[in-house]
Amino acid sequence: MSDHSLYSERQTILVVDDTPDNIALLSTLLKDRYKVRAANNGERALAIAAGQPRPDLILLDIMMPGMDGYEVCERLKIDPHTADIPVIFLTAKVQVEDEEFGLHLGAVDYITKPISPPIVLARVETHLTLKRARQFLQDRNAYLEAEVWRRSREVMAIQEVTIMAMASLAETRDNATGNHIRRTQHYVRVLAQHLRHHPRFTAALNDETIELLFKSAPLHDIGKVGIPDRILLKPGRLTPDEFEIMKTHAALGRDAIAAAERYLDTPDSFLRFAREIAYSHQEKWDGSGYPEGLWGEQIPLSARLMAVADVYDALISRRIYKPALPHEQAVAMIREGRDQHFDPDIVDAFLECAEQFRTIAARFADDEQVWRHTLEQVEAALSDETIVLGGDTGAR
C-alpha cells in the first residue's frame, strides 16, 4: 500500500492552541498515526471545523486570548454540522469545577498540562473508536429506517393491488360501476376525515384506519360477482325472489374476502374493513336493512360510512334500472334518512361535506361511451329474457 493511501485513510485531528510550541509538540506526537491540522485561535478553529473535510476530533486549549476554548466548544456544539465532532480539552486548569464545566459544554474528555504522550494517544484513540461506533450505529439505523420504509411501501402496494384486483372482478360484471367504486372510496375518506375529531369516532379514526377504509371501499360490492346476470343487469323491477337472491351478495362478498384473509394467516389483516363493508353496508340504522337486521352501533363504523357514500352515489348515478337524480335531491334524501337509514352523526358530516361530494362526483364522472357499451352488453345478456319494466324494489 502506498504512503499516499495510508495518509488518505488516516483520521484528522485538529489541534487548537495559541502557543506554537504546544502545537508543534502535539503535531509531532500525532503525525505518525493521524492527519494533523492546527489553529492558533478560536476563530480559525471554527472555520476549519466547519470546512471540508471536517476534523474527526479536536484537541482544544481552554486559555486562549480573545475567544477561549469554552466558547469555541459551545459554538461547535450549537452548529449541527460540527456538533458531533468529539472535543478533548487540553488545559493547565486542574480544578474539578473547571473540568465539570467543560464536560457540561459537550466535551468528551479533559487532559491536563503538561501532557503525557501515552495518555494523549490513548484518549484520542478511545474517543475516535467511540465516534466510529456511533457513526456505524447511525448509519445502520438510517439503513434500517430506509429498509422499513421501502418494505412498508411494498406492503402498501401489495395491499392496493390486491384490493383493486378483487374489485375489478365486480367491475367486469357491470362496467357502469367502474367510476362508482372510485367515487365511493373518496366519499368514505372525506367522511372519515371530517369525523376523526368527533367524540364518538376519534378513538376509531386515525390516519392508518382512514387509509385502510379508503383502500377497502372498492370491495363493498365484490359479492355481486356471484349474482346471475339476469338479476344483476336487469333493467327493471326485481321480483321478491330475485331481490332475495340479490341480497346474498353481502354474504358472498364477506366470504370471498374471508377466504383471502385465511391465506394471509394474520389475526388482523388489512382486509378486515373490506370484509365489514362488504357484509354490512346494506344494514340500516333503524334495523330494517340486511343481511342481519343490525341496528345502531351494532353496525360496524366502516359499513355505516359506506352506507352514506354508496346511497348518495347510487342516487346521483344513472343505472340500467333508474335515472340519475340531481345532487340537491340526493342530499335531501340522505337528510331524510337520518336516524332511519343512516347514523345521524354521519349524515350531519355528510351535509357539511356535501359540496366535496359534488366535486368528487364531477371528477370521476361516468364515461358516456362506457355507458352505451354497458347497455349493449345488457341487451345481449338479456336478449332471451322476459323483462318487467318498472321501479326497483331495493338497493342493488
C-alpha positions, 0 to 999 in steps of 0.5 A: 500500500502506498504512503499516499493511501495510508495518509488518505485513510488516516483520521484528522485531528485538529489541534487548537492552541495559541502557543506554537510550541504546544502545537508543534509538540502535539503535531509531532506526537500525532503525525505518525498515526493521524492527519494533523491540522492546527489553529492558533485561535478560536476563530480559525478553529471554527472555520476549519471545523466547519470546512471540508473535510471536517476534523474527526476530533479536536484537541482544544486549549481552554486559555486562549486570548480573545475567544477561549476554548469554552466558547469555541466548544459551545459554538461547535456544539450549537452548529449541527454540522460540527456538533458531533465532532468529539472535543478533548480539552487540553488545559493547565486548569486542574480544578474539578469545577473547571473540568465539570464545566467543560464536560457540561459544554459537550466535551468528551474528555479533559487532559491536563498540562503538561501532557503525557504522550501515552495518555494523549494517544490513548484518549484520542484513540478511545474517543475516535473508536467511540465516534466510529461506533456511533457513526456505524450505529447511525448509519445502520439505523438510517439503513434500517429506517430506509429498509422499513420504509421501502418494505412498508411501501411494498406492503402498501402496494401489495395491499392496493393491488390486491384490493383493486384486483378483487374489485375489478372482478365486480367491475367486469360484471357491470362496467357502469360501476367502474367510476362508482367504486372510485367515487365511493372510496373518496366519499368514505375518506372525506367522511372519515376525515371530517369525523376523526375529531368527533367524540364518538369516532376519534378513538376509531379514526386515525390516519392508518384506519382512514387509509385502510377504509379508503383502500377497502371501499372498492370491495363493498360490492365484490359479492355481486360477482356471484349474482346471475346476470339476469338479476344483476343487469336487469333493467327493471323491477326485481321480483321478491325472489330475485331481490332475495337472491340479490341480497346474498351478495353481502354474504358472498362478498364477506366470504370471498374476502374471508377466504383471502384473509385465511391465506394471509394467516394474520389475526388482523389483516388489512382486509378486515374493513373490506370484509365489514363493508362488504357484509354490512353496508346494506344494514340500516340504522333503524334495523330494517336493512340486511343481511342481519337486521343490525341496528345502531352501533351494532353496525360496524363504523366502516359499513355505516360510512359506506352506507352514506357514500354508496346511497348518495352515489347510487342516487346521483348515478344513472343505472340500467334500472333508474335515472340519475337524480340531481345532487340537491335531491340526493342530499335531501334524501340522505337528510331524510334518512337520518336516524332511519337509514343512516347514523345521524352523526354521519349524515350531519358530516355528510351535509357539511361535506356535501359540496366535496361530494359534488366535486368528487362526483364531477371528477370521476364522472361516468364515461358516456361511451362506457355507458352505451357499451354497458347497455349493449352488453345488457341487451345481449345478456338479456336478449332471451329474457322476459323483462318487467319494466318498472321501479326497483324494489331495493338497493342493488 
